[in-house]
């Protein structure tokens, strides 16, 4: 891993970032003292993430789903509001 000073990093930022993306991280230093390490992010591919409807056709919800267990609930809580 190579070290560059701040001025060099400013001057060659696009090239340095491209190298980091290709798997070559680098360190930015000030007065010879390392400050930060720059490396690529391994972020998840958001184009493949699908949440809503991911089980479509695999689950059946009964028509009376919102009324299921209502008799038991009424018995437990006295049936009075």
Secondary structure, DSSP 8 states (H G I E B T S, - for coil): -EEEEHHHHHHTHHHHHHHHHTT--EEEEETTEEEEEE-------TTT---TTTTTTT----TTGGGTTHHHHHHHHTT--
